[in-house]
Amino acid sequence: MKAYQVYKNMWEIAHQFDQKLYLRAFSLIVIVALTALASTSLPFFLKQIVDSATSHSSIFLLILIYCMMWLVYQFLEWVERIGSSILNNNLSTALKVHSLENFLQCQKSELDQIDSAHFISDSNQASSAFSQLNSTFIFILLPTLFQLVFITFYLAHNINIYYAFAFLGFALLTFWLSKKINASSEKYFEPIKQAHKEQNSLFLEKVQNFYDIKVNHTVNFENQRFRQSAFRFLKTTAQSDFKIGLFMVLQVCIIFLFLTSFLLCSAYLFKQNQITIGDFILIISYVGMLTTPFLMLSQQTTRISQHFFHLKQLVKYFDLPKDHFSTENLQNSPTTYVFQDATFELGKNIISHFNFTFLQNKVYAIVGKTGIGKTTFINYLVGLKKLQAGKIYYKNLDITAQFSAHIFSEIAFVGQNSVLYNGTLRENLIYNSLHCYTDDQLHQYLNIFSLENTLNNHQLNLDSDINTIIRKLSGGERQRLNIIRALLKKPQVLILDEPTSALDAKTGQEVFNYIKQQVPTLILITHSASYMQFADEILDFNTLVPAKLVEPIPNLQDK
């Protein structure tokens, strides 16, 4: 995708987040134009003061005007800074919000192939790049262009039009040369980005696997490995930065030629009495005024390609296939899930001609050896995977090709690993629930699951921060919080994937007995024989996989 189209799409994304964004941006551009006008007017009034110094005719009035213009300029600059901060925060935040929304809407099969550390890095870098791009365009490039227009007008009015257009032409030539140099340096940004990605990924890997590292006493080994990768990172980035630095030096040299040429030219005209001392001061002021933004542009234009590169890296996530849900209404049925002549992947095997019906108000236990694909089977029940052939229904709805959004209000899922989100304990308990609960009702659930005393002992309550609570809870207690969250949704079907794996046998059976009383239909994945006794029907994948209905997935390496 072309850079212009990428940039345009980012603004459209930001506008969806902030409906007044274009108005804010236009207002800010007007402020930028007025600031440029005020800044270029100051040297003009200074020239008038110098030229009128001998006559003393209006020098006091000119000094007063000059001071007032300086005050206006300072005021406009502060307004511009405040406006730029607000705009940049809105733009970067909008992009970050859209990135997460897009990521979570992608199909699971696509997300499984994404390195989370790379995505986080891409999202952060793109958000920062978008903000910096707009700072370059609106607060460096635009002011410089406005200044050039006003400077050309003042030079044409005070010296002559030929000198003014020569000044303008040389400035535009400087811009053009900077752009050419910028294009040549673009190829050196890819190694830097890849090096940053690898470094962040390795860092996250060590942090996430700290337990395994410590329990195997490999701290020194991992630290040494990370040091070696850090040295490789520094070498790669230093080589690329050095080459990019050479291009930046070349840009500075071009600006030096611009500065030198017009100062020498102006000095010659002054010696020839073709311009006044006021004109000479005017020209020196304008050349000096443009030197700083030219230097900033020489640096920023080199980074523009890098910023666009980061935006393009994020755009590739936007193009991934998304989940699409139907809105067809559910009707009551004696069944929940029905598989008809279904073919689907299960672990490393393919199950063919699978027929099975999950009835309402029953408990189903799904069993099988480790790695056989029991957890994968859940993905078909919640719409994360599609059958290769056959049909699957939920009540009256055919969900083979498209899952229904209404189903999520009827089902809940509790996995093996407890998941708690930032916020308070209350927010975690009623997370995404359509039902309202009083404090007494929430405390009742906590008491039933033997969590109330734990909270009281640590002086915690429903509005305590969950990150504080996590440090006080065991794995089993966190798991019980996940079960309470699921029950508070009041589901018709509860899918449990080893939900009591962190609980002792007695507590696990007490929890399961209570769950049975609260939820009509249970689908339980378990290795524990003690829970199978509660099941009305058992779906044993061990008996399916060895059968003739199973076709092993071809191993490409064998070919």
Order of alpha helices (4+ residues) and beta strands (2+ residues): alpha-alpha-alpha-alpha-alpha-alpha-alpha-alpha-alpha-alpha-alpha-beta-beta-beta-alpha-beta-beta-beta-alpha-alpha-alpha-alpha-alpha-beta-alpha-beta-alpha-beta-alpha-beta
